[in-house]
Amino acid sequence: MSANFKPHGSAQSNRMFTIATANLLNFANPNRTFYENTPPYDAQTFQKKLSGLTALLTPVHADILAVQEVWDESALKALGESLGFQPDQVNAPLASNDANSLHTKGLGAQQTPAVGMLSRFPVLDQMLLTEVMPKAIIDVPDVGLHETFIRPPLLSRLDVFGLPTTVITAHLKSKRAYFLRNENGELLEDMHDPNIRVRAKLRSLCMRAAEAASIRMLIVKHLFQTREPLILLGDMNDVTNSVTTQLMSETNEVNYDKSMRDTALFDAALVQTRVNAMKEVAYSHIYQGAPEVIDQLLVSEEFLSSSKFAKGYVEQVDYFNDHLKWDFADRVTDHGIIRAKIRLYPKSP
């Protein structure tokens, strides 16, 4: 794919763009330690991962690609180049390898991977959500106040065919039990005690809930009584109707209060206009043998075909997940890729 590739809807009469989310599973530069208990990639392993991700993502044809689990922005730029993006169209500020970066001093992500975004559309504004909103802060059992995001979301305002559109890329705290450790990373609790496991999972839930609530407050700020569309996507680590995902979207509240449509978000797969869409079996992850959708792509009312305020509509949503059936050793990522095709209405004369 050539570097001068233009968005699929580049003709104004078409005005269609594709947006996707992909967890890249510890995408790091070769010979770089990202977890102390995980060996770094050698040059051959890195190239295999880069080639594998390119093969998975090329058919997606994403104009906007939200990514998670990036350790090095330079690795992401290499992937972007293989997909036809220009270097300045690739951004993962908390994984920067630029020595002048105030966030990383060129060392890439530290302790935990970062989110990033690739966009063929111009970026009007961008910010990181590092601090949890004051009203969303909660006291996590045995840990204390959860005041900062573990993996800060990236908010990007894009110029999509002249329509300013806010895209939030997120990767919320996982369901994995959060056990207490000392400064050396040594366990302070018995992982095999079932009561301790419950408490450790409760900690994770509290963290994810605080982060979800904080994102929700930001969404309300951006959408309340405005007509500028917003898309939230990424690895939310829980299903669409879970408490934490609904905390961000509040889609179910619309059933009781139609005015909530102004600030609600809608599962793109459920509002797509393609016929018989929900007859498909969709999943983005396999957890303990059970397929589930924990990677979400949610849109605001402005991309809801039934809304009088619609600027466009979700035409089609696709799940790229065949690789999840492969042997684990052959997978370059353990998540599926979700892509939406969104078509804008013609501009008013």
Secondary structure as UniProt FT lines:
FT   TURN            3..4
FT   TURN            8..9
FT   TURN            12..14
FT   STRAND          16..27
FT   TURN            30..31
FT   TURN            36..37
FT   HELIX           43..57
FT   HELIX           58..60
FT   STRAND          64..70
FT   HELIX           73..82
FT   TURN            83..84
FT   HELIX           87..89
FT   STRAND          90..91
FT   HELIX           93..95
FT   TURN            99..100
FT   TURN            102..106
FT   STRAND          114..119
FT   STRAND          123..128
FT   HELIX           134..136
FT   STRAND          139..140
FT   TURN            141..143
FT   STRAND          144..145
FT   STRAND          154..160
FT   TURN            161..162
FT   STRAND          163..171
FT   TURN            183..184
FT   TURN            191..192
FT   HELIX           194..223
FT   TURN            224..225
FT   STRAND          230..235
FT   TURN            240..241
FT   HELIX           243..249
FT   HELIX           251..255
FT   HELIX           258..262
FT   STRAND          265..267
FT   HELIX           268..271
FT   TURN            275..276
FT   HELIX           277..279
FT   STRAND          285..287
FT   TURN            288..289
FT   STRAND          290..292
FT   STRAND          295..300
FT   HELIX           301..303
FT   TURN            305..306
FT   TURN            308..309
FT   STRAND          312..320
FT   HELIX           322..325
FT   HELIX           328..330
FT   STRAND          337..344
//
